[in-house]
Each structure stands twice: as structure tokens, then as C-alpha cells.
């Protein structure tokens, strides 16, 4: 480690109140800080305003999917105002307590404040998810003399839009070190660069389990229960929850969108859930049902029994690939459940998975350490 480590700026989504997005940002900052660097997560509110108003930027002709991504928080606010406001306050409290942010007066100011820029993690290079901040997360504003790194970024699409390909080709080749979270993302970027591309683990796997145990805290629900965390409103989820409650006889605690056609009698919606609660409910559950990438990862971290639901039916939608890739990598793809398939109650051999995760995490840490410490600052 150099005697005077540089200041590191993490570029990731901060305006989104998704539990996984927040927890991965915390994990990446926590780990890089443990290496001796002064690390800040960059508040994306000012860049969001700047990139909307830049006349030279193409105003995206957004698809329906892109508009849903962009308006996600606003839709929840209008449809479930009370739930949203509680949720937003809980996530704000976690951010204030656990994450150190830097809010720039302008995007260009960042070049004078930081030495190393790290893009990562989550779906920050998914044009559909972030069409306006897509260039920002690919570091288009960073000066040539600054250090540029990507860590475990996810693309979540099979191709970049035609209008973005020239930009991708230009920006991706400016990076000194490149890593992505899934193999399909590596294969996609390979079309634009000959640079070495590593596949690294999501930041939440970089931290010791003890850290997540501390944040999760003591058990909140004394009885045995099923925990459900859903990002989509697929009606068939309800039937699966009903099936599981009947099998176990336990109550289901549900975080996420309400289903009007829910018929299960043993269920309870959790409307006041924090990131800490999210971890707590997963850790102490008897079984987890989810369609979330990070809920899946934390189920694995805590050694929970779980099934993952197919979120998107469209076979051309590569969002499902994020889950399929990680499950396949851990040899538990059989836990991925489609509408027509029964639940899978098989016990997971976590001893083998833990060994693999440790190996994967060590490789990822080595990549990050080598990248961060390679600069003469």
C-alpha cells in the first residue's frame, strides 16, 4: 500500500431507494476504506440535473421499459404514498448512518477533488435503467490523467442501443481496469475493447458475514416465518406463497408491491421496512421467496433456504440472466422457479458454496487491490 493513498470516488446510483443498490454501495465503500483509502460515494443528484440539461446529449427516446425504470420511485410514491415515504425515510437513515457521501457543486468539480474514480456496482451501465446518467457512470467527465476503474458493473441488456455504441467504444477504452459482475456483460463489452476484463463478485460478497450479522441485528420476529421480497407484480407469485404457507403452516411476511389478488390467509405486509430490517427478515426466516438479485445473494450469505422466481417472461429480456448466472456459478440453478414449475425444497450444501464464495471474493479483492494500488499518486 502506498504511503499516501489517493481519494476515491465511487460512482453508483444514489437516488434509487432500492435495498440492494444501497447495500452494495455501502459494501464497496466499506471494503475500499479498509484498504486505507479515503472513499466517498458521489451523490448523483447534481449530475442528474446537469445531464438532463446538456444540449449536446441525445435526449433518449425511451422505451416503455426505460420509462418504468426511470419513474420507479415516483410510481411507488403516487400509488403507495405512505409506504413510500416510510421506505424513503428508512433508507435515508441508513445512508446517513453508514455511507459517506460527497455532493459536488458540479460534475467537473470532482476532477479536482478525487484521484481515483470507481464505477460500480449494480446496473449502472444498463442504458435502459439509466439513459441520462449512462455517460456519467462510464466516466465521460473524468480527466485523462485521473485513474479510472470499473468494479463489478452490470449491464443487464443483450446489446447497447445503436445510438450509444460509438460512445461506449470511446469511453470503455479509457478505463485502466475493467471488471463486470456477470459473464454476459464481459462478452458484450468484448465487442468494444481488447482490454482485459475481469468478472468480479458483487460488493456485498466482499465483506465478512459478521458485518452483515451486526447490521441485521437481533431477531425481530420470534415465530417461524416465510419471508417474501418481490420487485414485480406477477400474479403467479401469490399462488407460490400460498403453496409455501400451506406446506409449512407459517405466516408469510411480505415486503414489496401489494398484490390485489392475494389469497393466502397467513400473510402480513411489512410497510415500514429498513435496509437493516430487510437483512434481518432474510437472516432469521425459515424460507425466502424472491425475484431480487440482492435478496438472493443475502439468502446465500445467511445460509437461508430459498427459491428465486423468474421475474420476466420475455426470453429476450436479459434481466433474468443476472440471477441465472450467479445461481449457476454456485451450482444451485435448480432453485430458479418458473410459473409452471413446483417449488424446490432441497437443502443447499452451503459448506461447498461458502468455499466457492471465499475463493471468488479473494480473486475479486485481488483485482480491486491491484487496480487501486497501481497508480503513482
C-alpha positions as CSV (number, residue, x, y, z in Angstrom):
1,X,0.0,0.0,0.0
2,X,1.3,3.4,-0.9
3,X,2.1,5.8,2.0
4,X,-0.4,8.4,0.7
5,X,-3.4,6.6,-0.8
6,X,-5.5,8.8,-3.1
7,X,-9.0,9.9,-2.6
8,X,-11.5,7.5,-4.2
9,X,-14.9,8.5,-5.7
10,X,-17.4,5.7,-6.2
11,X,-19.9,6.3,-9.0
12,X,-23.2,4.4,-8.4
13,X,-26.9,5.1,-8.2
14,X,-27.7,7.1,-5.1
15,X,-31.2,8.5,-5.9
16,X,-32.7,5.0,-6.0
17,X,-34.0,3.7,-2.7
18,X,-33.7,0.0,-3.6
19,X,-32.3,-2.1,-0.7
20,X,-29.8,-3.9,-2.9
21,X,-28.5,-0.7,-4.5
22,X,-27.9,0.9,-1.1
23,X,-26.2,-2.2,0.5
24,X,-23.9,-2.8,-2.4
25,X,-22.7,0.9,-2.3
26,X,-22.1,0.5,1.4
27,X,-20.2,-2.7,0.9
28,X,-17.9,-1.3,-1.8
29,X,-17.1,1.8,0.2
30,X,-16.5,-0.2,3.3
31,X,-14.1,-2.6,1.6
32,X,-12.1,0.1,-0.2
33,X,-11.9,2.1,3.0
34,X,-10.5,-0.9,4.8
35,X,-7.5,-0.7,2.4
36,X,-6.6,2.7,3.7
37,X,-8.2,4.9,1.1
38,X,-10.4,8.0,1.8
39,X,-13.6,7.0,0.0
40,X,-16.8,8.8,-0.9
41,X,-19.9,7.7,-2.8
42,X,-20.8,10.6,-5.1
43,X,-24.3,11.9,-4.7
44,X,-25.8,11.7,-8.2
45,X,-28.4,14.5,-7.7
46,X,-26.3,17.2,-9.3
47,X,-25.1,15.1,-12.2
48,X,-28.8,14.1,-12.8
49,X,-29.7,17.8,-13.2
50,X,-26.6,18.5,-15.4
51,X,-27.1,15.6,-17.8
52,X,-30.7,16.4,-18.3
53,X,-29.9,19.9,-19.3
54,X,-26.8,19.3,-21.5
55,X,-28.0,20.2,-25.1
56,X,-25.2,18.1,-26.7
57,X,-26.5,14.9,-25.1
58,X,-29.0,13.0,-27.1
59,X,-32.4,13.1,-25.4
60,X,-33.3,9.4,-25.3
61,X,-36.4,8.2,-27.0
62,X,-37.2,5.9,-24.1
63,X,-38.8,2.6,-24.4
64,X,-41.6,1.6,-22.0
65,X,-39.1,-0.4,-20.0
66,X,-36.8,2.6,-19.7
67,X,-39.6,4.8,-18.5
68,X,-40.6,2.3,-15.9
69,X,-37.0,2.1,-14.6
70,X,-36.7,5.9,-14.5
71,X,-40.1,6.5,-12.8
72,X,-39.9,3.6,-10.4
73,X,-39.7,5.7,-7.2
74,X,-42.3,8.2,-8.4
75,X,-44.8,5.5,-9.3
76,X,-44.5,4.0,-5.8
77,X,-44.9,7.4,-4.3
78,X,-48.2,8.0,-6.2
79,X,-49.6,4.6,-5.7
80,X,-48.4,3.8,-2.2
81,X,-47.6,7.2,-0.7
82,X,-47.5,6.3,2.9
83,X,-45.4,3.1,2.3
84,X,-43.1,5.0,0.0
85,X,-42.5,7.9,2.5
86,X,-41.7,5.4,5.3
87,X,-39.4,3.4,3.0
88,X,-37.7,6.6,1.8
89,X,-37.1,7.8,5.4
90,X,-35.7,4.4,6.4
91,X,-33.3,4.2,3.5
92,X,-32.3,7.8,4.2
93,X,-31.5,7.0,7.8
94,X,-29.3,4.0,6.7
95,X,-27.4,6.1,4.2
96,X,-26.8,8.9,6.8
97,X,-25.5,6.3,9.3
98,X,-23.5,4.0,7.2
99,X,-22.4,5.7,3.9
100,X,-20.1,8.7,3.4
101,X,-21.4,10.8,0.5
102,X,-19.9,13.7,-1.4
103,X,-22.2,16.1,-3.1
104,X,-20.4,18.2,-5.7
105,X,-21.4,21.6,-6.8
106,X,-20.8,20.5,-10.4
107,X,-19.6,17.3,-12.0
108,X,-16.4,18.8,-13.2
109,X,-15.5,19.7,-9.6
110,X,-14.9,16.0,-9.0
111,X,-11.7,16.1,-11.0
112,X,-10.1,18.5,-8.6
113,X,-11.3,16.6,-5.5
114,X,-10.5,12.9,-6.4
115,X,-7.6,10.9,-7.7
116,X,-9.3,7.6,-8.5
117,X,-12.8,7.0,-9.9
118,X,-14.5,3.6,-9.5
119,X,-17.7,2.9,-11.4
120,X,-19.6,0.1,-9.5
121,X,-21.5,-1.8,-8.9
122,X,-25.1,-2.7,-9.8
123,X,-26.7,-2.0,-13.2
124,X,-25.1,1.4,-13.8
125,X,-24.2,0.5,-17.4
126,X,-27.7,-0.6,-18.3
127,X,-28.8,2.1,-20.7
128,X,-32.5,1.2,-20.1
129,X,-32.1,1.8,-16.4
130,X,-30.0,5.0,-16.6
131,X,-30.3,6.5,-20.1
132,X,-29.4,10.0,-18.9
133,X,-26.6,9.1,-16.4
134,X,-25.2,6.4,-18.6
135,X,-22.2,8.6,-19.8
136,X,-21.6,9.7,-16.2
137,X,-21.3,6.2,-14.9
138,X,-19.0,5.5,-17.8
139,X,-16.9,8.4,-16.6
140,X,-17.2,10.7,-19.6
141,X,-16.3,13.7,-17.4
142,X,-13.1,12.3,-15.9
143,X,-9.9,13.9,-16.9
144,X,-7.4,11.7,-18.8
145,X,-4.8,12.0,-16.0
146,X,-7.1,10.5,-13.4
147,X,-7.3,6.8,-12.5
148,X,-10.3,5.0,-14.0
149,X,-11.6,1.7,-12.7
150,X,-14.8,-0.3,-13.0
151,X,-15.8,-2.8,-10.4
152,X,-18.5,-5.5,-10.9
153,X,-20.6,-3.3,-13.1
154,X,-23.7,-4.9,-14.6
155,X,-25.2,-4.1,-18.0
156,X,-28.4,-6.2,-17.9
157,X,-29.0,-5.9,-21.6
158,X,-28.0,-8.1,-24.6
159,X,-26.9,-5.1,-26.8
160,X,-26.3,-1.4,-26.4
161,X,-28.7,0.9,-28.4
162,X,-27.3,1.8,-31.8
163,X,-27.2,5.5,-30.7
164,X,-24.9,4.6,-27.8
165,X,-22.4,2.3,-29.5
166,X,-19.9,5.0,-30.5
167,X,-20.0,6.4,-27.0
168,X,-19.4,3.0,-25.4
169,X,-16.5,2.3,-27.7
170,X,-14.9,5.6,-26.8
171,X,-15.5,5.6,-23.1
172,X,-14.8,1.9,-22.2
173,X,-11.4,2.1,-23.8
174,X,-10.4,5.0,-21.4
175,X,-10.6,2.7,-18.4
176,X,-7.4,1.5,-16.9
177,X,-9.0,-1.5,-15.2
178,X,-12.3,-3.2,-16.2
179,X,-14.4,-5.6,-14.3
180,X,-18.0,-6.7,-14.7
181,X,-20.4,-8.7,-12.5
182,X,-21.6,-11.3,-15.0
183,X,-20.0,-13.2,-17.8
184,X,-22.7,-12.0,-20.4
185,X,-21.6,-8.4,-19.6
186,X,-18.0,-9.3,-20.3
187,X,-19.0,-10.9,-23.6
188,X,-20.9,-7.8,-24.5
189,X,-18.0,-5.4,-23.8
190,X,-15.6,-7.6,-25.6
191,X,-17.1,-6.2,-28.8
192,X,-15.8,-2.8,-27.9
193,X,-12.4,-3.3,-26.4
194,X,-9.3,-5.6,-26.4
195,X,-8.6,-4.6,-22.8
196,X,-8.5,-7.2,-20.1
197,X,-12.0,-7.7,-18.5
198,X,-12.3,-9.5,-15.2
199,X,-15.5,-10.9,-13.8
200,X,-15.8,-9.9,-10.1
201,X,-18.3,-10.6,-7.4
202,X,-20.9,-8.2,-6.2
203,X,-19.6,-5.9,-3.4
204,X,-21.8,-7.5,-0.8
205,X,-19.7,-10.6,-1.0
206,X,-16.5,-8.7,-0.3
207,X,-17.5,-8.2,3.4
208,X,-17.2,-10.7,6.2
209,X,-20.6,-12.3,7.2
210,X,-20.0,-10.8,10.7
211,X,-20.5,-7.3,9.3
212,X,-23.9,-8.2,7.8
213,X,-24.8,-10.0,11.1
214,X,-24.2,-6.8,13.0
215,X,-26.3,-4.7,10.7
216,X,-29.1,-7.3,10.7
217,X,-29.3,-7.2,14.5
218,X,-31.3,-9.4,16.8
219,X,-34.2,-11.4,15.6
220,X,-37.3,-9.3,15.1
221,X,-40.0,-12.0,14.6
222,X,-40.0,-14.6,17.3
223,X,-42.2,-17.1,15.4
224,X,-41.1,-19.2,12.5
225,X,-42.0,-17.4,9.2
226,X,-41.5,-17.2,5.4
227,X,-40.0,-14.0,4.0
228,X,-41.1,-12.7,0.6
229,X,-39.4,-9.9,-1.3
230,X,-40.7,-9.1,-4.7
231,X,-39.8,-6.4,-7.2
232,X,-42.5,-7.3,-9.7
233,X,-46.3,-7.9,-9.5
234,X,-46.5,-11.2,-11.3
235,X,-49.8,-12.8,-10.1
236,X,-48.4,-16.3,-10.1
237,X,-46.2,-15.3,-7.2
238,X,-49.2,-15.3,-5.0
239,X,-50.0,-19.0,-5.7
240,X,-46.5,-20.0,-4.8
241,X,-46.6,-18.1,-1.5
242,X,-50.0,-19.7,-0.8
243,X,-48.4,-23.1,-1.5
244,X,-45.5,-22.5,0.8
245,X,-47.6,-21.2,3.7
246,X,-49.8,-24.3,3.4
247,X,-46.8,-26.6,3.3
248,X,-45.1,-25.1,6.4
249,X,-48.0,-23.7,8.2
250,X,-46.0,-20.5,8.8
251,X,-47.0,-16.9,8.3
252,X,-45.5,-15.1,5.3
253,X,-44.0,-11.7,5.8
254,X,-44.0,-9.7,2.5
255,X,-42.0,-6.7,1.5
256,X,-42.7,-5.2,-1.9
257,X,-45.6,-4.4,-4.1
258,X,-49.1,-5.5,-2.9
259,X,-51.0,-8.0,-5.0
260,X,-54.7,-7.3,-5.1
261,X,-55.4,-11.0,-5.9
262,X,-53.5,-12.4,-3.0
263,X,-55.5,-15.3,-1.5
264,X,-53.1,-16.5,1.2
265,X,-54.6,-16.2,4.7
266,X,-51.3,-16.4,6.5
267,X,-49.5,-13.3,5.2
268,X,-48.6,-9.9,6.5
269,X,-47.3,-6.9,4.5
270,X,-44.4,-5.1,6.1
271,X,-44.9,-1.4,5.2
272,X,-42.2,0.1,7.4
273,X,-39.0,-1.8,6.3
274,X,-35.5,-0.5,6.5
275,X,-32.3,-2.0,4.9
276,X,-31.5,-3.4,8.4
277,X,-34.9,-5.0,8.6
278,X,-34.5,-6.4,5.1
279,X,-31.4,-8.2,6.2
280,X,-33.0,-9.3,9.5
281,X,-36.0,-10.8,7.8
282,X,-33.8,-12.8,5.4
283,X,-31.4,-14.0,8.1
284,X,-33.9,-15.4,10.5
285,X,-36.5,-16.7,8.0
286,X,-37.4,-20.4,7.6
287,X,-37.7,-19.9,3.8
288,X,-37.2,-17.0,1.4
289,X,-39.1,-16.4,-1.8
290,X,-37.8,-13.6,-4.0
291,X,-37.2,-12.3,-7.6
292,X,-34.5,-9.9,-6.4
293,X,-30.8,-10.4,-7.2
294,X,-29.6,-9.0,-3.9
295,X,-32.2,-10.8,-1.8
296,X,-30.8,-13.9,-3.4
297,X,-27.3,-13.0,-2.5
298,X,-28.2,-12.3,1.1
299,X,-30.1,-15.6,1.3
300,X,-26.8,-17.3,0.3
301,X,-24.8,-15.1,2.7
302,X,-27.1,-16.0,5.6
303,X,-27.4,-19.7,4.6
304,X,-31.2,-19.5,4.1
305,X,-33.4,-21.9,2.3
306,X,-34.8,-20.0,-0.7
307,X,-36.3,-20.1,-4.2
308,X,-35.9,-17.4,-6.9
309,X,-38.8,-16.6,-9.2
310,X,-38.4,-15.9,-12.9
311,X,-39.2,-12.2,-12.9
312,X,-39.6,-11.6,-16.7
313,X,-41.3,-13.9,-19.2
314,X,-39.7,-12.2,-22.2
315,X,-36.9,-14.5,-23.4
316,X,-35.1,-11.6,-25.0
317,X,-35.0,-9.8,-21.6
318,X,-31.6,-10.4,-20.2
319,X,-32.5,-9.2,-16.7
320,X,-33.1,-12.8,-15.7
321,X,-29.5,-13.6,-16.7
322,X,-28.2,-11.9,-13.6
323,X,-29.8,-14.4,-11.4
324,X,-29.3,-17.4,-13.6
325,X,-25.6,-16.6,-13.8
326,X,-25.0,-16.3,-10.1
327,X,-27.1,-19.4,-9.3
328,X,-25.3,-21.4,-12.0
329,X,-22.0,-20.2,-10.7
330,X,-22.9,-21.6,-7.2
331,X,-24.3,-24.8,-8.7
332,X,-27.9,-24.1,-7.4
333,X,-29.7,-23.3,-10.6
334,X,-32.4,-25.7,-9.6
335,X,-33.7,-23.1,-7.1
336,X,-34.7,-20.9,-10.0
337,X,-38.5,-21.3,-10.4
338,X,-40.8,-20.6,-13.3
339,X,-44.5,-20.2,-13.2
340,X,-45.2,-23.7,-14.3
341,X,-42.7,-25.3,-12.0
342,X,-43.1,-26.5,-8.4
343,X,-41.2,-25.1,-5.5
344,X,-37.9,-26.7,-4.7
345,X,-37.4,-27.6,-1.1
346,X,-34.0,-29.2,-1.4
347,X,-31.4,-28.4,1.2
348,X,-28.5,-26.4,0.0
349,X,-24.9,-27.6,0.7
350,X,-23.7,-24.3,2.0
351,X,-20.3,-25.6,3.0
352,X,-19.4,-26.0,-0.6
353,X,-20.9,-22.7,-1.6
354,X,-19.1,-20.8,1.2
355,X,-15.7,-22.2,0.0
356,X,-16.5,-21.1,-3.5
357,X,-17.7,-17.6,-2.4
358,X,-14.5,-17.1,-0.4
359,X,-12.4,-18.0,-3.4
360,X,-14.5,-15.8,-5.7
361,X,-14.3,-12.9,-3.2
362,X,-10.5,-13.3,-2.8
363,X,-10.0,-13.1,-6.6
364,X,-12.2,-10.0,-6.7
365,X,-10.3,-8.4,-3.8
366,X,-7.0,-9.0,-5.5
367,X,-8.3,-7.3,-8.7
368,X,-9.5,-4.3,-6.7
369,X,-6.4,-4.1,-4.6
370,X,-4.1,-4.3,-7.7
371,X,-6.1,-1.7,-9.6
372,X,-6.3,0.8,-6.7
373,X,-2.6,0.5,-5.8
374,X,-1.2,0.6,-9.3
375,X,-1.2,4.4,-9.6
376,X,1.7,6.7,-8.7
377,X,-0.3,9.4,-6.9
